[in-house]
């Protein structure tokens, strides 16, 4: 990367993603859910394309990939979260700092199936950080675009 903001964002990904992944792996082990051993082809291709880029070209494509990936992830998490608490959470999100947002909980969508309920609970616990990452990725993308037009 050629930009400090991209490096800062990437470090946030390195710091935060393993915690969510480790919790999901533990949940999968507990409920005997098979977890893919490797990254899927789409993500592998995306990684390879990014590896071929440098400087501002890398920054633009990385920022776009982070927005797209986090948006997809947030959308999937939202499907497992109670709609009422999610709506209230989103109303409270605007104008709050990251610590305040992460301290506010959303409720998991209820399910009689214990495995589904466990996954829904993980989604609800993961959502505030994932949403904060999405917003940070959008800000990063906007900053990179601005830098490219200066």
Secondary structure, DSSP 8 states (H G I E B T S, - for coil): ---HHHHHHHHHHHHHHHHHHHHHHHHHHHTT----SS--HHHHHHHHHHHT--HHHHHHHHHHHHHHHHHHHHHHHHTTB-HHHHHHHHHHHTT--HHHHHHS---B---SSHHHHHHHHHHHHHHHHHHHHHHHHHHHHHHHHHHHH-
